[in-house]
Amino acid sequence: ARRGDVRAQSSRELQTRGRGASRYGGANHSWDKPDVRGNGRYALSPSKSYGGGGGATYQKKQSSTQGKMGRAHSDPYSNADSHSHTHTKNSKLETRLRTYIDEYLRSGDSNDIVTLNCSDIKVWGNLIFHYLMELSPSNVDYLVTLVLELFESGILSNKGNKFVSHVVKQLAEQFDESVTDCPSFASYVAKLCTSLCAHEYVTIQQCFPYFIKIYQQNSEYGVNAQNKKIKKLIDRSVDEANRLKVSRSFINKLSKIR
């Protein structure tokens, strides 16, 4: 499928909300039961292909319990000082977004996150790393769903290789320590990177070789230990690609990365 076709269909799939709702979910949206073949609000559907294959896609679900899990408190950051120094401003943004992301993980309401329209890649690098370290496997699926929404909306992008050179770099630099503290970290990174590549927001060649390069430059382990971790990352990425039912050419290209 051509990139434009993929984007156009992906945009249509996101637009499943009712009249008057936010483009990315109404204020009272709540999680539906996850589809056994999908993650979060994106249920796998055979209608879209990745990389030319007859693969699956994530399609935003309609909630069956609208209004039960809306925001139950006022926004404590509505009067944040917009003229703070950059470091202070970024800290406030990060704190604010953590509040919104925590709410999103409880209720499925991403409206506040999207409305804030924060595209600061350093803030998102810190947040993505934090949540990959802290979340359970099922909630990591929801985090990946959120990142895909932010790319779809244009809040995040890899223009100028920005996402890869900041977010992916941060994940690679801290890979050894992170895997020690969170044994599932390699699987989580694989899920995030493979999903972004499958949705064509970044390419395999932009993402995985760069991750490996940065990891090797920063690792204190020997070559054999590094290679074992790299193999695990690629194996988990291939598993995720198979779960997403991407094209065989995509999987072959991914499996050759070492």
JOUR-V47871 format. One record per residue. N is the residue number from 0. PSI is psi in radians with two decimals (none if undefined). Layout:
BEGIN
{{N & PSI} {N & PSI}}
END
This chain:
BEGIN
{{0 & 2.44} {1 & 2.70} {2 & -0.76} {3 & -0.67} {4 & -0.74} {5 & -0.81} {6 & -0.76} {7 & -0.77} {8 & -0.69} {9 & -0.70} {10 & -0.72} {11 & -0.65} {12 & -0.54} {13 & -0.40} {14 & 1.17} {15 & 0.25} {16 & 2.90} {17 & 2.93} {18 & 2.30} {19 & -0.09} {20 & 2.80} {21 & 2.66} {22 & -0.54} {23 & 0.41} {24 & 2.35} {25 & 2.82} {26 & -0.37} {27 & 0.39} {28 & 2.43} {29 & 2.75} {30 & 2.34} {31 & 2.93} {32 & 2.26} {33 & 2.44} {34 & 2.49} {35 & -0.30} {36 & 0.12} {37 & -2.90} {38 & 2.23} {39 & -2.41} {40 & -0.14} {41 & 1.79} {42 & 2.47} {43 & 2.34} {44 & 2.48} {45 & 0.15} {46 & -0.33} {47 & 2.54} {48 & 2.68} {49 & 2.35} {50 & 0.48} {51 & -0.03} {52 & 2.99} {53 & 0.99} {54 & -2.95} {55 & 2.96} {56 & 2.88} {57 & 2.21} {58 & 2.23} {59 & 2.32} {60 & 2.67} {61 & 2.41} {62 & 2.49} {63 & 0.01} {64 & 0.85} {65 & 2.35} {66 & -0.13} {67 & -0.42} {68 & 0.72} {69 & 3.11} {70 & 2.25} {71 & 0.18} {72 & 2.78} {73 & 2.78} {74 & 2.01} {75 & -0.05} {76 & 0.25} {77 & -0.38} {78 & 0.49} {79 & 2.48} {80 & 1.98} {81 & -0.09} {82 & 0.35} {83 & 2.85} {84 & 2.78} {85 & -0.80} {86 & -0.78} {87 & -0.71} {88 & -0.77} {89 & -0.67} {90 & -0.72} {91 & -0.73} {92 & -0.75} {93 & -0.75} {94 & -0.74} {95 & -0.78} {96 & -0.58} {97 & -0.72} {98 & -0.78} {99 & -0.70} {100 & -0.71} {101 & -0.72} {102 & -0.74} {103 & -0.73} {104 & -0.45} {105 & -0.72} {106 & -0.28} {107 & 0.14} {108 & 1.83} {109 & 0.13} {110 & -0.78} {111 & -0.65} {112 & -0.82} {113 & -0.72} {114 & -0.63} {115 & -0.56} {116 & 0.71} {117 & 2.06} {118 & 0.19} {119 & 1.95} {120 & -0.48} {121 & -0.71} {122 & -0.81} {123 & -0.57} {124 & -0.78} {125 & -0.74} {126 & -0.78} {127 & -0.75} {128 & -0.81} {129 & -0.86} {130 & -0.55} {131 & -0.53} {132 & -0.49} {133 & -0.40} {134 & 2.74} {135 & 2.85} {136 & -0.76} {137 & -0.64} {138 & -0.45} {139 & -0.65} {140 & -0.75} {141 & -0.63} {142 & -0.76} {143 & -0.72} {144 & -0.76} {145 & -0.79} {146 & -0.70} {147 & -0.71} {148 & -0.73} {149 & -0.61} {150 & -0.76} {151 & -0.66} {152 & -0.19} {153 & 0.03} {154 & -0.73} {155 & 2.61} {156 & 2.92} {157 & 0.43} {158 & 2.28} {159 & 0.36} {160 & 0.46} {161 & -0.80} {162 & -0.81} {163 & -0.78} {164 & -0.20} {165 & -1.03} {166 & -0.92} {167 & -0.67} {168 & -0.78} {169 & -0.73} {170 & -0.66} {171 & -0.71} {172 & -0.56} {173 & 0.33} {174 & -0.84} {175 & -0.94} {176 & -0.66} {177 & -0.72} {178 & -0.59} {179 & -0.77} {180 & -0.54} {181 & 1.64} {182 & -0.42} {183 & 0.05} {184 & -0.72} {185 & -0.71} {186 & -0.66} {187 & -0.76} {188 & -0.73} {189 & -0.75} {190 & -0.81} {191 & -0.91} {192 & -0.72} {193 & -0.71} {194 & -0.75} {195 & -0.69} {196 & -0.72} {197 & -0.59} {198 & 0.04} {199 & 0.48} {200 & -0.50} {201 & 2.89} {202 & 2.80} {203 & -0.77} {204 & -0.51} {205 & -0.64} {206 & -1.06} {207 & -0.83} {208 & -0.63} {209 & -0.75} {210 & -0.84} {211 & -0.75} {212 & -0.86} {213 & -0.70} {214 & -0.84} {215 & -0.58} {216 & -0.46} {217 & -0.22} {218 & 2.46} {219 & 0.02} {220 & 2.83} {221 & 2.98} {222 & -0.74} {223 & -0.77} {224 & -0.69} {225 & -0.80} {226 & -0.63} {227 & -0.72} {228 & -0.67} {229 & -0.75} {230 & -0.73} {231 & -0.74} {232 & -0.81} {233 & -0.72} {234 & -0.75} {235 & -0.60} {236 & -0.70} {237 & -0.70} {238 & -0.77} {239 & -0.69} {240 & -0.70} {241 & -0.68} {242 & -0.63} {243 & -0.13} {244 & 0.82} {245 & 3.09} {246 & 2.72} {247 & -0.62} {248 & -0.65} {249 & -0.84} {250 & -0.72} {251 & -0.74} {252 & -0.73} {253 & -0.73} {254 & -0.32} {255 & -0.18} {256 & 2.22} {257 & none}}
END
